[in-house]
């Protein structure tokens, strides 16, 4: 009987200690700042914060691309404005960057599609989001929202499948650079002279 009582109290103590440790780890995690990156371009710098908490799959994929240098010497190559998408009933405004080379892109695995319904994030002014074809095909290409773009959220009508795009971060400074890129001369949304991304570094 005494032995049984000892085991019961010991088990209760282990549960309490485990709960305390998990709670401590949880609150420590909350206090951790989100990672920030500097996108150095030929038109200036953009500093962005990656939401590894709410969009862990997408943000950590981008962070891994940064860590491995995969996006160094990439480009901003596509700009979407109100005046250059005549065939789209639902219009958006973004600048898009990445490797811009199908052979290079194919070397990187695609990731699971994290919808804004899953993450709770929205495509607001300065939001970083992944470009894709079908859901689950995003890998290296990303965009920056110029102004709020609700049609890119889950249920939005920009993509007929209604799944929207995966938001994963936000610009902290340098939106004037993104807007300047958007105004560059294009040919059917593709820049005549792509804007160089010299490097993307973690701050």
C-alpha positions as semicolon CSV with decimal commas, in nm:
position;residue;x (nm);y (nm);z (nm)
1;X;0,000;0,000;0,000
2;X;0,278;0,242;0,097
3;X;0,475;0,147;-0,213
4;X;0,171;0,210;-0,430
5;X;0,120;0,551;-0,269
6;X;0,488;0,634;-0,324
7;X;0,461;0,553;-0,697
8;X;0,143;0,760;-0,726
9;X;0,303;1,068;-0,567
10;X;0,620;1,020;-0,769
11;X;0,417;1,006;-1,090
12;X;0,225;1,318;-0,991
13;X;0,551;1,499;-0,921
14;X;0,691;1,397;-1,262
15;X;0,378;1,531;-1,431
16;X;0,405;1,862;-1,245
17;X;0,773;1,899;-1,335
18;X;0,703;1,813;-1,700
19;X;0,418;2,064;-1,713
20;X;0,642;2,333;-1,561
21;X;0,920;2,265;-1,811
22;X;0,680;2,275;-2,106
23;X;0,525;2,597;-1,980
24;X;0,868;2,752;-1,931
25;X;0,974;2,651;-2,283
26;X;0,650;2,791;-2,425
27;X;0,695;3,133;-2,264
28;X;1,063;3,144;-2,359
29;X;0,959;3,072;-2,719
30;X;0,708;3,357;-2,713
31;X;0,982;3,596;-2,609
32;X;1,208;3,505;-2,900
33;X;1,216;3,774;-3,171
34;X;1,121;3,673;-3,522
35;X;1,413;3,646;-3,765
36;X;1,484;3,943;-3,989
37;X;1,657;3,954;-4,325
38;X;1,808;4,229;-4,538
39;X;1,740;4,205;-4,912
40;X;2,019;4,402;-5,078
41;X;1,919;4,510;-5,430
42;X;2,059;4,735;-5,699
43;X;1,791;4,989;-5,603
44;X;1,838;4,979;-5,228
45;X;1,775;4,761;-4,926
46;X;1,458;4,600;-4,798
47;X;1,442;4,465;-4,442
48;X;1,177;4,204;-4,370
49;X;1,061;3,996;-4,076
50;X;0,980;3,627;-4,128
51;X;0,689;3,484;-3,931
52;X;0,830;3,147;-3,828
53;X;0,561;3,119;-3,559
54;X;0,241;3,146;-3,764
55;X;0,380;3,027;-4,099
56;X;0,655;2,785;-3,990
57;X;0,677;2,577;-4,309
58;X;0,691;2,872;-4,549
59;X;0,902;3,107;-4,338
60;X;1,155;2,839;-4,244
61;X;1,186;2,734;-4,608
62;X;1,270;3,092;-4,703
63;X;1,506;3,120;-4,407
64;X;1,685;2,805;-4,522
65;X;1,722;2,950;-4,873
66;X;1,880;3,257;-4,715
67;X;2,113;3,054;-4,494
68;X;2,241;2,848;-4,789
69;X;2,284;3,154;-5,012
70;X;2,038;3,016;-5,267
71;X;1,883;3,360;-5,329
72;X;2,210;3,551;-5,358
73;X;2,236;3,689;-5,713
74;X;1,863;3,637;-5,766
75;X;1,646;3,910;-5,924
76;X;1,319;4,095;-5,900
77;X;1,183;4,025;-6,246
78;X;0,805;4,071;-6,246
79;X;0,591;4,369;-6,153
80;X;0,213;4,372;-6,141
81;X;0,034;4,706;-6,148
82;X;-0,320;4,816;-6,223
83;X;-0,215;4,922;-6,573
84;X;-0,041;4,604;-6,692
85;X;-0,289;4,322;-6,630
86;X;-0,567;4,388;-6,884
87;X;-0,671;4,023;-6,902
88;X;-0,725;3,979;-6,529
89;X;-1,071;4,046;-6,392
90;X;-0,926;4,043;-6,041
91;X;-0,630;4,277;-6,022
92;X;-0,345;4,283;-5,772
93;X;-0,025;4,481;-5,714
94;X;0,300;4,303;-5,629
95;X;0,666;4,275;-5,721
96;X;0,801;3,924;-5,769
97;X;1,153;3,794;-5,724
98;X;1,353;3,477;-5,707
99;X;1,576;3,263;-5,926
100;X;1,377;3,328;-6,247
101;X;1,519;3,014;-6,408
102;X;1,318;2,692;-6,429
103;X;1,628;2,472;-6,421
104;X;1,760;2,641;-6,107
105;X;1,417;2,641;-5,939
106;X;1,377;2,269;-6,008
107;X;1,680;2,196;-5,787
108;X;1,483;2,300;-5,478
109;X;1,199;2,097;-5,327
110;X;0,851;2,243;-5,323
111;X;0,678;2,290;-4,988
112;X;0,337;2,227;-4,839
113;X;0,093;2,509;-4,906
114;X;0,018;2,705;-4,586
115;X;-0,301;2,897;-4,656
116;X;-0,385;3,220;-4,479
117;X;-0,677;3,032;-4,324
118;X;-0,421;2,805;-4,156
119;X;-0,178;3,079;-4,052
120;X;-0,413;3,366;-3,974
121;X;-0,190;3,600;-4,176
122;X;-0,320;3,843;-4,438
123;X;-0,181;3,988;-4,759
124;X;-0,140;4,344;-4,642
125;X;0,090;4,619;-4,763
126;X;0,446;4,484;-4,744
127;X;0,350;4,120;-4,695
128;X;0,597;3,862;-4,828
129;X;0,425;3,573;-5,001
130;X;0,524;3,269;-5,204
131;X;0,455;3,246;-5,577
132;X;0,314;2,914;-5,697
133;X;0,132;2,725;-5,969
134;X;-0,078;2,452;-5,805
135;X;-0,100;2,439;-5,423
136;X;0,217;2,275;-5,295
137;X;0,444;2,389;-5,580
138;X;0,607;2,692;-5,413
139;X;0,981;2,675;-5,354
140;X;1,202;2,978;-5,430
141;X;0,992;3,250;-5,596
142;X;0,833;3,515;-5,373
143;X;0,646;3,842;-5,395
144;X;0,599;4,161;-5,195
145;X;0,251;4,314;-5,176
146;X;0,219;4,678;-5,280
147;X;-0,085;4,784;-5,082
148;X;-0,338;4,546;-4,924
149;X;-0,420;4,247;-5,147
150;X;-0,712;4,051;-4,995
151;X;-0,770;3,861;-5,321
152;X;-0,444;3,674;-5,249
153;X;-0,581;3,540;-4,919
154;X;-0,759;3,206;-4,879
155;X;-1,093;3,236;-5,057
156;X;-0,963;3,520;-5,275
157;X;-1,044;3,520;-5,644
158;X;-0,703;3,595;-5,797
159;X;-0,641;3,221;-5,829
160;X;-0,944;3,015;-5,938
161;X;-0,866;2,735;-5,690
162;X;-0,953;2,967;-5,401
163;X;-0,658;2,850;-5,191
164;X;-0,483;3,183;-5,206
165;X;-0,110;3,225;-5,153
166;X;0,116;3,160;-4,855
167;X;0,200;3,478;-4,664
168;X;0,507;3,438;-4,444
169;X;0,655;3,774;-4,353
170;X;0,635;4,150;-4,373
171;X;0,857;4,439;-4,481
172;X;0,983;4,646;-4,188
173;X;1,169;4,905;-4,394
174;X;1,239;4,968;-4,759
175;X;0,886;4,973;-4,904
176;X;0,994;5,274;-5,107
177;X;1,244;5,041;-5,279
178;X;0,972;4,787;-5,358
179;X;0,751;5,062;-5,498
180;X;1,036;5,195;-5,709
181;X;1,094;4,846;-5,850
182;X;0,723;4,819;-5,933
183;X;0,743;5,136;-6,143
184;X;1,022;5,011;-6,368
185;X;0,961;4,954;-6,738
186;X;0,807;4,615;-6,814
187;X;0,696;4,404;-7,107
188;X;0,377;4,217;-7,015
189;X;0,466;4,236;-6,645
190;X;0,826;4,117;-6,688
191;X;1,090;4,382;-6,627
192;X;1,289;4,488;-6,931
193;X;1,587;4,514;-6,694
194;X;1,547;4,285;-6,391
195;X;1,655;4,436;-6,059
196;X;1,950;4,250;-5,908
197;X;1,924;4,095;-5,562
198;X;2,288;4,099;-5,461
199;X;2,227;3,909;-5,139
200;X;1,976;3,824;-4,868
201;X;2,130;3,806;-4,523
202;X;1,996;3,729;-4,176
203;X;2,029;4,023;-3,940
